[in-house]
Amino acid sequence: MERKMNNIAEEIINYQKDNDIPDTLLAFKLHFSVEELHNIKSMEKSPSQDEVNIIKEILG
């Protein structure tokens, strides 16, 4: 069954594509581990509200 991508995961992926930023650099900017970023992008983990706020602040 195909899962619909959540908004935050889609925003992260689009930001990375538009700005040519690899996971390691974005994780560094967010102060997340690469594993945390991967889990959010793959929707294995739902980010907390604090994490969402950090992501939105960095992504603009």
N, C-alpha and C positions, 0 to 999 in steps of 0.2 A: 504494500500500500504506500502510495506517495504522500509524503507530508508536505503541507504548505509551509513555506519558509516564513518564520516570524519577522516582524518589521525590523527589530534590532539587528538580527543576523543579516538581513538583506541590506540594511544601511551600512554595516561594516564591510560587507563584500563589495558593494558599489563604491564606497570610499576608497578601498584598497585598489580597485580597478582604475578609478578615475585619477588617483594620485600615485599609482605605481609603487605602493608601499607593501613590503613583505610582512608576514605575520610577526616575525621577530621584532622589527622596528615598531610596529603598531603596539604590540604587547608592551614594549619598553615605554612608549609614550603614555600608555594607559596605566602603567604600573601593575600589570597583570602578568601572570606567567603565560608562556606560549600555550601551555596545555589548557589553561582557563579560557584563553581566547578561542582556541580550537573547539572547546566544548560549547561555548556560546554560539559560535558560527555554525556548528553542526547540530545545534539544538539539543545536545545531550544534557545541557544544563541551562536552566533559566536564570538570567542575571538578576541579582537583587536590585532594588530600586536605587541604591547607592551606586552600584555598577552601571546601571542604565544612565544615571546622571553623569557619571564620569565619561562614559562613551559619548554621550550627546555633547558634552562640553568640548571634548577633544575633536570630534568629527565636525563640529560647528553647526 
